[in-house]
Amino acid sequence: METLKIGILREEKVPQDTRTPLTPSQAKRIMELYPYIEVYCQESDIRCFSDAEYEKESIRVMYDVSHCDILLGVKEVKPESLIEGKTYMFFSHTIKKQPYNRGLLQAIVKKNVRLIDYECLVDDNGIRVIAFGRWAGIVGAYNALWTYGRKYEIIFLKRAYLCRDVKELFSWAKKISLPLVKILVVGNGRVAKGAVETLRAIGIKRIDPEQYLFQQCNRAVYTQIDADVYYKRKDGKPFSFKHFFKHPDQYESAFKPFTHCTDIMIMAAYWDPASPRLFELEDVKEKDFKIRVIADITCDINGSVPTTIRATTIEEPVYDFDLQELKELPAFSSQEQLSVMAVDNLPNELPRDASVSFGEQLIEHVLPELVKGFHRPMIKRATITENGNLTERYEYLRDYLMGK
């Protein structure tokens, strides 16, 4: 069989991301599993695994990886760094027509790049097979508690990115003693389950949504809700997930009661732009809008959570939002205002753990299909561009690509 050369890219996006799609030991294992595959690593002085660690596992580290057939990254590749005619795999953040990445998609098409997006790698049932979601949830929930503690000066936690690993993060989480707060986890996927892992590590009691809405509690509690709770059909018919995914525009928000009793909200649900928002900006002006901390893990700007007006950074993770003037304020400027944590690369706070987990998913679910060819159903479903054009599945991006 012809040799297949795979290159691990240097992450170039700002703010810096230190994750990697394959760790040194995983890269070595791939070459042992598939003797016809050669793995190379692009030099990087920021990657969470050093160049020396790759070299120790006999992975060649070099500045130029243009000889490779498939190039693996994590975040978006700079348009000027794209190598013409190559196959790339990374999170492109283009499938929702994100305005800030239109230029990237245009460059990908112009340079005849085959783009395979990790976010679009799904099995025959439409379930994603690879993601960093769990780690975003773990760190996002921890950051929500850090934000609350910092806001009210009652909890002092080590920042997540300063922890060696998830074990140390959980050891800090277990030291938390919360007042009588109610915490709402929105979603039921990988991200939400990761958030719940953190809350369980602390020992926060879980209650059902009805109890959460209507009962007083004598300790800190949390509940978790899915779309069938926070959305309802406009025509009054029973909620159906199948119908909702096909016709999100036929639904309206039923979330408002939760704004009256929630102290900390953790947004961890996928949001389709055709879906309604959870609440509107005018709603936050109401006296019974109780939420004072929102950890928006999904970080859809002006999306499901309208107070998410921009992404924040690991170094400066929080801004305050004036509930009457509807504008940004400096972080922790007032306990009466809303504090928003909207870091858009949360897994990068635990980069080594997150990279190990991601690489295992890549080896188990994606690589066996990839080596069989780009025609494989899973790979085709995730291929946004090839042969200098959009693929049929992503033709809906045409107007976005053309700048309309």
C-alpha positions as CSV (number, residue, x, y, z in Angstrom):
1,M,0.0,0.0,0.0
2,E,1.2,3.5,-0.8
3,T,2.6,5.5,2.1
4,L,0.2,7.9,3.7
5,K,1.9,10.9,5.4
6,I,0.1,12.7,8.2
7,G,1.3,16.0,9.6
8,I,0.4,17.5,13.0
9,L,0.1,21.2,12.5
10,R,1.4,24.0,14.7
11,E,-1.6,26.0,16.2
12,E,-1.4,29.6,15.0
13,K,-4.7,31.1,16.0
14,V,-4.7,34.0,18.5
15,P,-5.4,33.7,21.4
16,Q,-3.0,30.8,21.5
17,D,-4.3,27.3,21.7
18,T,-1.9,24.7,23.0
19,R,-3.8,21.5,22.2
20,T,-2.9,18.9,19.7
21,P,-5.0,16.4,17.8
22,L,-2.4,13.6,18.5
23,T,-0.1,13.2,21.5
24,P,3.4,11.8,21.0
25,S,2.5,8.3,22.2
26,Q,-0.6,8.3,20.0
27,A,1.3,9.3,16.9
28,K,3.7,6.5,17.6
29,R,0.9,4.0,18.1
30,I,-0.7,5.0,14.7
31,M,2.6,4.1,12.9
32,E,2.6,0.7,14.8
33,L,-1.0,0.0,13.9
34,Y,-0.6,1.1,10.3
35,P,2.9,0.4,8.9
36,Y,2.1,2.4,5.8
37,I,1.4,5.6,7.7
38,E,4.2,8.1,8.6
39,V,3.4,10.8,11.1
40,Y,5.3,14.1,11.2
41,C,5.0,17.0,13.6
42,Q,5.4,20.7,12.8
43,E,7.7,22.6,15.2
44,S,5.9,24.5,18.0
45,D,7.1,26.2,21.1
46,I,3.6,26.5,22.6
47,R,2.1,23.0,22.2
48,C,1.2,21.3,25.4
49,F,3.5,18.4,24.4
50,S,7.0,19.6,23.6
51,D,8.9,18.9,20.3
52,A,11.2,16.8,22.5
53,E,8.4,14.6,23.7
54,Y,7.5,13.8,20.0
55,E,11.1,13.1,19.1
56,K,11.4,10.8,22.1
57,E,8.6,8.7,20.5
58,S,10.5,8.7,17.1
59,I,8.2,11.3,15.6
60,R,10.1,13.5,13.2
61,V,9.7,17.2,14.1
62,M,10.2,19.7,11.3
63,Y,9.3,23.3,10.3
64,D,7.9,22.4,6.9
65,V,5.2,19.6,6.7
66,S,4.1,20.4,3.1
67,H,5.1,17.0,2.0
68,C,2.3,15.4,4.1
69,D,-0.9,14.2,2.5
70,I,-3.2,15.0,5.4
71,L,-2.7,17.9,7.8
72,L,-4.3,17.7,11.3
73,G,-4.9,20.8,13.4
74,V,-7.3,21.8,16.2
75,K,-8.4,25.4,15.6
76,E,-8.7,27.3,12.3
77,V,-5.6,27.5,10.1
78,K,-4.6,31.0,8.9
79,P,-5.7,31.5,5.3
80,E,-2.1,32.5,4.3
81,S,-0.8,29.3,5.9
82,L,-3.0,27.0,3.8
83,I,-1.0,24.8,1.4
84,E,-2.6,24.5,-2.0
85,G,-4.2,21.1,-2.9
86,K,-3.8,19.5,0.5
87,T,-6.3,17.8,2.8
88,Y,-6.9,19.5,6.1
89,M,-8.8,18.4,9.2
90,F,-9.6,21.0,11.9
91,F,-12.5,22.9,13.5
92,S,-13.3,25.4,10.8
93,H,-16.2,27.2,12.5
94,T,-17.9,27.9,9.2
95,I,-20.9,25.7,9.1
96,K,-23.1,28.3,10.9
97,K,-21.9,30.9,8.4
98,Q,-19.7,32.6,11.1
99,P,-18.8,36.0,9.6
100,Y,-15.3,36.0,11.0
101,N,-14.4,32.9,9.0
102,R,-15.8,33.7,5.6
103,G,-12.3,34.7,4.4
104,L,-10.9,31.4,5.6
105,L,-13.5,29.4,3.6
106,Q,-12.9,31.6,0.5
107,A,-9.2,30.8,0.8
108,I,-9.8,27.1,1.3
109,V,-11.8,27.0,-2.0
110,K,-9.4,29.2,-3.9
111,K,-6.4,27.0,-2.9
112,N,-8.3,23.8,-3.8
113,V,-8.1,22.5,-0.2
114,R,-10.1,19.5,0.9
115,L,-11.6,20.5,4.2
116,I,-12.8,17.8,6.6
117,D,-14.4,19.4,9.7
118,Y,-14.2,17.5,13.0
119,E,-17.5,19.0,14.0
120,C,-19.2,17.3,11.1
121,L,-17.8,13.8,11.7
122,V,-20.9,11.8,12.6
123,D,-21.9,8.2,12.5
124,D,-24.8,6.7,10.6
125,N,-27.2,8.0,13.3
126,G,-25.9,11.5,13.1
127,I,-24.0,11.3,16.4
128,R,-20.7,13.1,16.6
129,V,-17.8,10.7,17.0
130,I,-15.1,13.2,18.0
131,A,-15.2,16.3,20.2
132,F,-13.6,18.3,23.0
133,G,-17.0,18.8,24.5
134,R,-16.6,16.9,27.7
135,W,-13.5,19.0,28.6
136,A,-15.3,22.3,27.7
137,G,-18.0,21.2,30.1
138,I,-15.7,20.3,33.0
139,V,-13.8,23.5,32.8
140,G,-16.8,25.6,32.0
141,A,-18.7,24.6,35.2
142,Y,-15.5,25.1,37.2
143,N,-15.2,28.6,35.8
144,A,-18.8,29.3,36.6
145,L,-18.1,28.6,40.2
146,W,-14.8,30.5,40.1
147,T,-16.8,33.5,38.7
148,Y,-19.5,33.3,41.3
149,G,-16.9,33.0,44.1
150,R,-14.9,35.9,42.7
151,K,-18.0,38.0,42.2
152,Y,-19.2,37.7,45.8
153,E,-15.7,37.2,47.3
154,I,-16.8,34.0,49.1
155,I,-14.9,31.3,47.1
156,F,-11.2,31.4,46.2
157,L,-10.3,28.8,43.6
158,K,-7.1,28.2,41.7
159,R,-7.7,29.0,38.0
160,A,-8.3,26.0,35.9
161,Y,-5.5,26.7,33.5
162,L,-3.0,26.7,36.4
163,C,-4.0,23.2,37.4
164,R,-1.7,20.4,36.3
165,D,-4.6,18.2,35.2
166,V,-8.2,17.4,35.8
167,K,-7.3,15.5,39.0
168,E,-6.0,18.7,40.6
169,L,-8.9,20.7,39.3
170,F,-11.4,18.3,41.0
171,S,-9.3,18.5,44.2
172,W,-9.8,22.3,44.2
173,A,-13.5,21.9,43.3
174,K,-14.1,19.6,46.3
175,K,-13.0,22.4,48.6
176,I,-15.9,24.6,47.6
177,S,-18.6,25.4,50.2
178,L,-21.5,27.1,48.4
179,P,-24.3,29.1,49.9
180,L,-27.9,28.4,49.0
181,V,-27.6,28.8,45.3
182,K,-29.5,27.2,42.4
183,I,-27.4,26.2,39.4
184,L,-29.0,25.5,36.0
185,V,-27.3,23.3,33.4
186,V,-28.8,23.8,29.9
187,G,-28.2,20.8,27.6
188,N,-27.8,17.1,27.6
189,G,-24.8,16.4,25.3
190,R,-21.1,15.9,25.9
191,V,-20.6,19.5,27.1
192,A,-23.5,19.3,29.6
193,K,-22.4,16.0,30.9
194,G,-18.9,17.4,31.4
195,A,-20.4,20.2,33.4
196,V,-22.3,17.8,35.5
197,E,-19.1,15.9,36.3
198,T,-17.7,19.0,37.9
199,L,-20.9,19.6,39.9
200,R,-20.9,16.0,41.1
201,A,-17.3,16.2,42.1
202,I,-18.2,19.0,44.5
203,G,-21.2,17.0,45.8
204,I,-23.9,19.5,44.8
205,K,-27.3,17.9,45.0
206,R,-29.3,17.3,41.8
207,I,-33.1,17.9,41.8
208,D,-35.6,17.6,39.0
209,P,-36.8,20.8,37.1
210,E,-40.1,20.9,38.9
211,Q,-38.5,21.0,42.3
212,Y,-36.0,23.5,41.1
213,L,-38.7,25.9,39.9
214,F,-41.1,25.7,42.8
215,Q,-39.4,24.6,45.9
216,Q,-37.0,26.3,48.4
217,C,-33.9,24.3,49.1
218,N,-31.8,24.2,52.3
219,R,-28.5,23.6,50.3
220,A,-26.9,24.4,47.0
221,V,-28.6,22.4,44.2
222,Y,-28.6,22.0,40.4
223,T,-30.9,20.8,37.7
224,Q,-30.4,19.9,34.1
225,I,-32.8,20.7,31.3
226,D,-33.0,19.7,27.6
227,A,-34.8,21.3,24.7
228,D,-38.1,19.6,25.6
229,V,-38.2,21.7,28.7
230,Y,-37.0,25.1,27.6
231,Y,-38.8,25.1,24.2
232,K,-42.4,24.5,23.2
233,R,-44.2,24.2,19.9
234,K,-46.0,27.4,18.8
235,D,-49.0,25.3,17.7
236,G,-49.4,23.8,21.2
237,K,-48.7,20.2,20.1
238,P,-46.4,18.0,22.2
239,F,-42.7,18.5,21.9
240,S,-40.9,16.2,19.5
241,F,-37.1,16.1,19.2
242,K,-37.4,14.8,15.7
243,H,-39.7,17.6,14.7
244,F,-37.7,20.2,16.6
245,F,-34.5,19.3,14.8
246,K,-36.2,19.6,11.4
247,H,-38.3,22.7,12.2
248,P,-36.7,24.7,15.0
249,D,-38.4,27.8,13.7
250,Q,-41.8,26.4,14.7
251,Y,-40.8,26.5,18.4
252,E,-40.7,29.3,21.0
253,S,-38.9,29.7,24.3
254,A,-40.3,28.3,27.5
255,F,-37.2,29.3,29.4
256,K,-38.4,32.4,31.3
257,P,-39.5,30.7,34.5
258,F,-35.9,29.5,35.0
259,T,-34.7,33.1,35.0
260,H,-36.7,33.8,38.1
261,C,-35.0,31.2,40.3
262,T,-31.5,30.6,38.9
263,D,-28.3,32.1,40.4
264,I,-25.8,30.4,38.1
265,M,-26.6,29.4,34.6
266,I,-24.3,27.0,32.6
267,M,-25.2,27.1,28.9
268,A,-24.0,23.8,27.4
269,A,-26.5,23.1,24.6
270,Y,-26.0,23.2,20.8
271,W,-28.0,26.1,19.3
272,D,-29.3,26.3,15.8
273,P,-29.6,29.9,14.5
274,A,-33.1,29.0,13.3
275,S,-34.1,28.3,16.9
276,P,-35.4,31.0,19.3
277,R,-33.1,32.4,21.9
278,L,-33.6,31.3,25.5
279,F,-34.5,34.8,26.5
280,E,-34.3,38.3,25.0
281,L,-32.3,41.3,26.1
282,E,-35.3,43.2,27.3
283,D,-36.1,40.3,29.7
284,V,-33.0,41.0,31.7
285,K,-34.4,44.4,32.7
286,E,-37.2,42.8,34.7
287,K,-37.0,42.8,38.5
288,D,-37.5,39.0,38.7
289,F,-34.6,38.2,36.4
290,K,-32.4,36.6,39.1
291,I,-29.4,35.2,37.1
292,R,-26.2,36.8,38.1
293,V,-23.6,34.5,36.6
294,I,-23.8,32.9,33.1
295,A,-21.1,30.5,32.0
296,D,-21.8,30.3,28.2
297,I,-19.7,27.4,27.2
298,T,-21.2,27.2,23.7
299,C,-20.2,30.9,23.2
300,D,-22.6,31.7,20.3
301,I,-22.1,35.4,20.0
302,N,-25.5,37.2,20.1
303,G,-27.0,33.7,19.9
304,S,-29.0,31.5,22.3
305,V,-27.9,33.8,25.2
306,P,-28.1,37.4,24.1
307,T,-25.9,38.7,26.8
308,T,-23.0,36.8,25.2
309,I,-21.9,39.8,23.1
310,R,-18.3,38.7,22.7
311,A,-15.9,35.8,23.5
312,T,-13.6,36.2,26.4
313,T,-10.1,34.8,26.9
314,I,-8.5,32.4,29.4
315,E,-6.5,35.3,30.8
316,E,-9.5,37.6,31.1
317,P,-12.5,35.2,31.3
318,V,-15.3,37.5,32.5
319,Y,-17.0,40.7,31.7
320,D,-20.0,42.2,33.4
321,F,-23.2,43.2,31.7
322,D,-25.4,46.1,32.7
323,L,-28.9,44.7,33.1
324,Q,-30.6,48.1,32.5
325,E,-28.3,49.8,30.0
326,L,-27.6,46.5,28.2
327,K,-24.0,47.2,27.7
328,E,-20.6,45.7,28.8
329,L,-19.0,46.7,32.1
330,P,-15.6,45.8,33.5
331,A,-15.5,42.4,35.2
332,F,-16.8,42.2,38.7
333,S,-17.7,45.9,38.7
334,S,-20.9,45.3,40.7
335,Q,-22.6,42.4,42.4
336,E,-25.9,43.6,41.1
337,Q,-25.0,43.2,37.5
338,L,-24.6,40.0,35.4
339,S,-21.2,38.4,35.1
340,V,-20.6,36.5,31.9
341,M,-17.9,33.9,31.4
342,A,-17.6,33.2,27.6
343,V,-14.2,31.7,27.0
344,D,-14.4,30.0,23.5
345,N,-11.5,27.6,24.0
346,L,-12.2,26.1,27.4
347,P,-10.6,22.7,26.8
348,N,-7.3,24.6,26.3
349,E,-7.3,25.2,30.1
350,L,-6.6,21.4,30.5
351,P,-4.8,20.9,27.2
352,R,-2.9,17.7,27.9
353,D,-6.0,15.8,29.3
354,A,-8.1,17.2,26.5
355,S,-5.6,16.3,23.8
356,V,-5.3,12.7,25.1
357,S,-9.0,12.2,25.0
358,F,-9.4,13.8,21.5
359,G,-6.6,11.7,20.0
360,E,-8.1,8.5,21.4
361,Q,-11.4,9.3,19.6
362,L,-9.5,10.1,16.4
363,I,-7.7,6.8,16.5
364,E,-10.8,4.7,17.4
365,H,-13.5,6.3,15.3
366,V,-12.0,8.4,12.5
367,L,-8.7,6.9,11.4
368,P,-10.1,3.5,10.4
369,E,-12.4,5.2,8.0
370,L,-9.9,7.8,6.8
371,V,-7.4,5.2,5.7
372,K,-10.0,3.5,3.6
373,G,-10.4,6.6,1.5
374,F,-12.2,10.0,1.3
375,H,-15.2,8.2,-0.2
376,R,-16.2,6.6,3.0
377,P,-19.6,7.8,4.2
378,M,-18.4,9.3,7.5
379,I,-15.6,11.2,5.8
380,K,-17.8,12.4,3.0
381,R,-20.4,13.7,5.4
382,A,-17.7,15.9,7.0
383,T,-16.0,17.1,3.8
384,I,-17.0,20.7,3.3
385,T,-14.9,21.5,0.3
386,E,-13.0,19.5,-2.4
387,N,-11.9,20.1,-6.0
388,G,-12.0,23.8,-5.5
389,N,-15.7,23.9,-4.6
390,L,-18.3,23.3,-1.9
391,T,-19.5,19.7,-1.7
392,E,-23.2,19.1,-2.3
393,R,-24.0,18.6,1.4
394,Y,-22.6,22.1,2.2
395,E,-24.0,23.9,-0.8
396,Y,-26.2,25.9,1.6
397,L,-22.9,27.9,2.4
398,R,-22.8,29.3,-1.2
399,D,-24.2,32.7,-0.3
400,Y,-21.9,32.9,2.7
401,L,-18.9,31.9,0.6
402,M,-19.8,34.6,-2.0
403,G,-20.0,37.3,0.7
404,K,-23.8,37.7,0.5
